[in-house]
Amino acid sequence: MVSTNPDNLRTGVPLNQVITVTFNGAMNPATITTSAITFQGPGATPGTITYSGLTAAFTPSSPLKPNTTYTGRVNTTVKDKTGNALQTDYVWTFTTGAAGIELNSIGRFGVLAGTGISSTGFSVINNMDIGVSPGLRAAITGFPPAVILNGGIYASNDLIPTGTSSMLLLAKQDLVTAYQFAENAASPVSTTLSGDQGGKTLTPGIYQSTATLLIQSGDLTLDARGDTSAVWIFQVTSDLTTVGGAGGDVILTGGAQAKNVFWHVGSSATIGNNTSFKGILMALTSITMNSGATTEGKLFAINGAVVLTSTNILNKP
């Protein structure tokens, strides 16, 4: 055999990976079957197999499980075109990457805050709702001049529509669950970050900062390397701040999607002037979008408020 993809001992394998085995010579296609080339994770992995050129491709019937080690095996029933069989089974392993965080009932919201939501200028929230819980309707101010396009405003003391209070209570519970999941995520093993992340490029995984995290002297690029299901989880113990000027943006490349980027912030977050942010931002206290800042994602403040200033745009991820 020449190679496998993923290769032996690779980690962070995408959950939608098509697994390939490339041979060093032409094989008998009749021997390339799902009983001859198998994959074991938490049990057998069903799928379909094709053979073209020198390569057999196995497509799992459903996405691979996250944070799971799989064992691939090509057994000795595989033969080349002259009838020669493998002398021994070929066996290798690989491990999948992290799964995303389930938002459940908070998925409808672009902004969900504990105490209030305010806007001091013209801002736009597109295709998402906003809500406060346990905050009351009076704690939502500045709408207008801020506008919500294709979305609604909800508060715990709204009598219409019926059930709003219960809906928001469930959303708050789901937010806390998502926040705790992000906080405790431990596989794959996290990478430690500190200080300014401006100018860096990070591949999918879990990243942990034990102090304030900055994006300032350059942009932070998140590169999915062609995997549209790639996940990032940032665990920030203190504050998160982006600072405009010489950078401060979050850039997605290689197929990365904002809906798969999760920011767990142990205190408060500030999205700086004229910076572009990406991802699901979950702060324990408060979130502020400064003048001209934009976000492709969601803003969730568990115990505090979300503050919009002027000319902010919040787009659905």
C-alpha positions as CSV (number, residue, x, y, z in Angstrom):
1,M,0.0,0.0,0.0
2,V,1.2,3.5,-0.8
3,S,-0.9,5.7,1.5
4,T,-4.1,6.2,3.5
5,N,-6.1,9.4,4.1
6,P,-6.3,10.1,6.9
7,D,-2.8,8.7,7.6
8,N,-1.8,6.7,10.6
9,L,-2.2,8.4,14.0
10,R,-3.7,11.6,12.5
11,T,-5.8,13.6,14.9
12,G,-8.5,16.3,14.3
13,V,-10.0,14.3,11.4
14,P,-13.1,15.9,10.0
15,L,-16.4,14.3,10.9
16,N,-17.4,14.2,7.2
17,Q,-14.1,12.6,6.1
18,V,-14.1,10.2,3.1
19,I,-11.5,7.6,3.9
20,T,-9.2,6.5,1.1
21,V,-6.6,3.7,0.6
22,T,-4.2,4.1,-2.3
23,F,-2.4,0.9,-3.4
24,N,0.9,0.6,-5.2
25,G,-0.6,-1.3,-8.1
26,A,-3.9,-2.1,-9.8
27,M,-6.2,-4.2,-7.7
28,N,-9.0,-6.6,-8.5
29,P,-12.1,-4.4,-8.1
30,A,-14.2,-7.4,-7.0
31,T,-12.1,-7.8,-3.9
32,I,-12.5,-4.2,-2.8
33,T,-15.5,-4.5,-0.6
34,T,-16.9,-3.3,2.7
35,S,-16.0,-6.6,4.3
36,A,-12.4,-6.4,3.0
37,I,-11.9,-2.8,4.1
38,T,-13.5,-2.0,7.5
39,F,-13.5,0.7,10.1
40,Q,-14.2,0.3,13.8
41,G,-15.0,3.2,16.1
42,P,-17.6,2.6,18.8
43,G,-18.7,-0.4,16.8
44,A,-18.6,-1.1,13.1
45,T,-18.8,1.9,10.8
46,P,-21.3,1.3,7.9
47,G,-20.7,2.9,4.5
48,T,-20.1,2.4,0.8
49,I,-16.9,1.8,-1.0
50,T,-15.8,2.6,-4.6
51,Y,-12.6,1.8,-6.4
52,S,-11.0,3.9,-9.2
53,G,-7.4,3.9,-10.5
54,L,-5.3,2.8,-7.6
55,T,-7.6,4.2,-4.9
56,A,-10.4,2.7,-2.8
57,A,-12.7,5.3,-1.2
58,F,-14.9,4.5,1.8
59,T,-17.8,7.0,2.5
60,P,-19.4,6.5,5.9
61,S,-23.2,6.4,5.9
62,S,-23.4,9.1,8.6
63,P,-20.8,11.5,10.0
64,L,-18.1,10.1,12.1
65,K,-18.4,10.5,15.9
66,P,-16.4,13.4,17.5
67,N,-13.3,12.8,19.6
68,T,-13.3,9.2,18.6
69,T,-10.4,6.9,17.6
70,Y,-11.1,4.7,14.6
71,T,-9.2,1.7,13.4
72,G,-9.1,1.0,9.7
73,R,-8.2,-2.5,8.4
74,V,-7.5,-3.8,4.9
75,N,-7.6,-7.6,5.2
76,T,-5.9,-10.3,3.2
77,T,-8.9,-11.0,1.0
78,V,-7.9,-7.9,-1.1
79,K,-6.0,-9.1,-4.2
80,D,-4.3,-7.4,-7.1
81,K,-5.2,-8.1,-10.7
82,T,-2.9,-11.1,-10.9
83,G,-4.5,-12.7,-7.9
84,N,-1.8,-11.9,-5.3
85,A,-3.3,-11.3,-1.9
86,L,-2.0,-9.1,0.9
87,Q,0.3,-11.1,3.1
88,T,-1.0,-9.6,6.3
89,D,-3.8,-7.2,7.3
90,Y,-2.9,-3.6,7.0
91,V,-4.1,-1.7,10.2
92,W,-4.0,2.0,11.1
93,T,-5.8,4.4,13.4
94,F,-6.9,8.0,13.4
95,T,-8.9,10.3,15.7
96,T,-11.7,12.7,14.9
97,G,-11.9,16.3,16.0
98,A,-14.2,18.2,18.3
99,A,-17.9,18.5,17.8
100,G,-19.8,21.7,17.7
101,I,-21.9,22.9,20.6
102,E,-25.7,22.4,20.4
103,L,-27.5,25.7,20.7
104,N,-31.0,24.1,20.8
105,S,-33.6,26.7,21.6
106,I,-31.2,29.6,21.6
107,G,-30.5,29.0,17.9
108,R,-33.3,31.5,17.0
109,F,-31.6,34.4,18.9
110,G,-28.9,36.8,17.7
111,V,-28.8,38.4,21.1
112,L,-29.8,36.9,24.4
113,A,-29.0,38.8,27.6
114,G,-29.6,38.5,31.3
115,T,-30.3,42.1,32.3
116,G,-30.8,44.2,29.2
117,I,-30.1,45.1,25.6
118,S,-29.4,48.6,24.5
119,S,-28.5,50.5,21.4
120,T,-27.3,54.1,21.4
121,G,-27.4,54.5,17.6
122,F,-28.5,53.0,14.3
123,S,-27.7,49.3,14.2
124,V,-29.1,46.3,12.3
125,I,-29.8,42.8,13.4
126,N,-30.6,40.5,10.5
127,N,-32.7,37.3,10.5
128,M,-32.6,36.7,14.3
129,D,-34.5,37.4,17.4
130,I,-33.3,39.3,20.5
131,G,-34.4,38.6,24.1
132,V,-33.8,39.2,27.8
133,S,-34.2,36.8,30.6
134,P,-34.8,37.4,33.5
135,G,-34.7,41.1,32.4
136,L,-37.9,42.9,31.6
137,R,-39.2,44.8,28.5
138,A,-38.1,48.1,30.0
139,A,-34.5,46.9,29.9
140,I,-34.6,46.8,26.1
141,T,-33.8,50.3,24.8
142,G,-32.8,52.0,21.6
143,F,-35.1,50.0,19.2
144,P,-35.5,52.3,17.2
145,P,-33.1,53.7,16.0
146,A,-31.7,50.2,15.9
147,V,-33.8,47.8,13.8
148,I,-34.4,44.1,13.6
149,L,-35.0,42.7,10.1
150,N,-36.9,39.4,10.0
151,G,-36.9,38.9,13.8
152,G,-38.6,39.8,17.0
153,I,-38.0,41.3,20.4
154,Y,-38.9,39.2,23.5
155,A,-38.8,39.9,27.3
156,S,-39.7,37.9,30.3
157,N,-42.7,40.0,31.2
158,D,-44.3,39.9,27.7
159,L,-47.9,38.7,27.9
160,I,-48.1,38.3,24.1
161,P,-47.4,35.9,22.5
162,T,-48.5,33.5,25.1
163,G,-45.7,31.4,26.6
164,T,-43.0,34.0,26.0
165,S,-41.7,33.8,29.6
166,S,-41.4,30.0,29.4
167,M,-39.7,30.2,26.0
168,L,-37.1,32.6,27.4
169,L,-36.6,30.5,30.5
170,L,-35.8,27.4,28.3
171,A,-33.5,29.5,26.1
172,K,-31.6,30.7,29.2
173,Q,-31.3,27.1,30.4
174,D,-30.0,26.1,27.0
175,L,-27.5,29.0,27.0
176,V,-26.1,27.9,30.4
177,T,-25.8,24.3,29.1
178,A,-24.0,25.5,26.0
179,Y,-21.7,27.7,28.1
180,Q,-20.8,24.9,30.4
181,F,-20.2,22.5,27.5
182,A,-17.7,25.0,26.0
183,E,-16.1,25.6,29.4
184,N,-15.5,21.8,30.0
185,A,-14.6,20.7,26.5
186,A,-11.4,18.8,26.8
187,S,-11.0,16.7,23.6
188,P,-8.9,17.1,21.5
189,V,-6.4,18.4,24.1
190,S,-6.5,22.2,24.3
191,T,-3.7,24.5,23.1
192,T,-2.8,27.3,25.5
193,L,-3.0,30.9,24.2
194,S,-2.0,34.2,25.9
195,G,-2.0,37.9,25.1
196,D,-2.5,39.3,21.6
197,Q,-3.6,36.8,18.9
198,G,-3.4,39.4,16.1
199,G,-1.5,38.1,13.1
200,K,-1.9,34.5,13.9
201,T,-3.5,31.6,12.0
202,L,-5.2,28.9,14.0
203,T,-6.4,25.5,12.8
204,P,-9.5,23.8,14.3
205,G,-9.3,22.7,17.9
206,I,-9.8,23.8,21.5
207,Y,-7.8,26.9,22.7
208,Q,-7.5,28.0,26.3
209,S,-6.5,31.4,27.7
210,T,-6.1,31.8,31.5
211,A,-6.2,35.6,31.3
212,T,-7.5,38.4,29.0
213,L,-7.3,37.5,25.3
214,L,-6.7,40.2,22.7
215,I,-7.0,40.5,18.9
216,Q,-5.2,43.7,18.2
217,S,-1.9,43.9,16.2
218,G,-3.3,42.2,13.1
219,D,-6.2,39.9,12.2
220,L,-6.8,36.4,13.6
221,T,-7.3,33.9,10.8
222,L,-9.1,30.6,11.4
223,D,-8.2,28.1,8.7
224,A,-10.5,25.1,8.3
225,R,-8.1,23.5,5.7
226,G,-11.0,22.6,3.5
227,D,-13.2,21.1,6.2
228,T,-16.6,23.0,6.4
229,S,-17.5,21.2,9.6
230,A,-14.3,22.2,11.4
231,V,-14.9,23.5,15.0
232,W,-13.0,26.0,17.2
233,I,-13.7,26.4,20.9
234,F,-12.0,29.2,22.7
235,Q,-12.0,29.0,26.5
236,V,-11.2,32.5,27.8
237,T,-11.0,32.7,31.6
238,S,-11.2,36.5,31.7
239,D,-12.1,39.2,29.1
240,L,-12.0,39.0,25.3
241,T,-11.2,42.3,23.5
242,T,-10.8,43.1,19.8
243,V,-9.0,46.4,19.1
244,G,-9.4,48.2,15.8
245,G,-6.5,50.0,14.0
246,A,-3.8,47.6,12.9
247,G,-6.1,44.7,12.7
248,G,-8.5,43.2,15.2
249,D,-10.7,41.2,12.8
250,V,-11.5,37.5,12.8
251,I,-11.0,36.1,9.3
252,L,-12.4,32.8,8.2
253,T,-10.7,30.8,5.5
254,G,-10.4,27.3,4.1
255,G,-14.1,26.6,4.4
256,A,-14.4,27.8,8.0
257,Q,-17.9,28.8,9.1
258,A,-18.9,31.3,11.8
259,K,-21.6,28.9,13.2
260,N,-18.7,26.5,14.1
261,V,-16.7,29.0,16.1
262,F,-17.5,29.2,19.8
263,W,-16.1,31.8,22.3
264,H,-16.5,31.0,26.0
265,V,-15.7,34.2,27.9
266,G,-15.4,34.0,31.7
267,S,-16.0,37.7,32.2
268,S,-17.0,40.3,29.5
269,A,-16.2,40.8,25.8
270,T,-15.7,44.0,23.8
271,I,-15.8,44.0,20.0
272,G,-13.7,47.0,19.1
273,N,-14.3,50.0,16.8
274,N,-14.7,49.0,13.1
275,T,-13.6,45.4,13.7
276,S,-15.3,42.3,12.2
277,F,-16.0,39.4,14.5
278,K,-17.0,35.9,13.7
279,G,-18.6,33.2,15.9
280,I,-21.0,32.4,18.8
281,L,-19.9,34.6,21.7
282,M,-21.0,33.4,25.1
283,A,-19.9,35.8,28.0
284,L,-20.7,35.3,31.6
285,T,-21.2,39.0,32.2
286,S,-21.6,41.5,29.4
287,I,-20.8,42.2,25.7
288,T,-20.2,45.5,24.0
289,M,-20.0,46.2,20.3
290,N,-18.2,49.5,19.7
291,S,-18.8,52.0,16.9
292,G,-18.7,50.4,13.4
293,A,-18.1,46.9,14.7
294,T,-19.8,44.0,12.8
295,T,-20.4,40.4,13.8
296,E,-21.3,37.3,11.8
297,G,-22.6,35.2,14.7
298,K,-24.5,35.6,18.0
299,L,-24.1,37.5,21.2
300,F,-25.1,35.8,24.5
301,A,-24.5,37.5,27.9
302,I,-25.7,35.2,30.7
303,N,-25.7,37.6,33.7
304,G,-25.3,41.0,32.2
305,A,-26.2,43.2,29.2
306,V,-25.5,43.4,25.5
307,V,-24.7,47.0,24.4
308,L,-24.7,48.1,20.8
309,T,-23.4,51.6,20.0
310,S,-23.6,53.0,16.5
311,T,-23.6,51.5,13.0
312,N,-23.3,47.9,14.3
313,I,-24.4,45.0,12.1
314,L,-25.2,41.5,13.4
315,N,-25.7,38.8,10.7
316,K,-26.9,35.3,11.2
317,P,-24.0,32.8,11.0
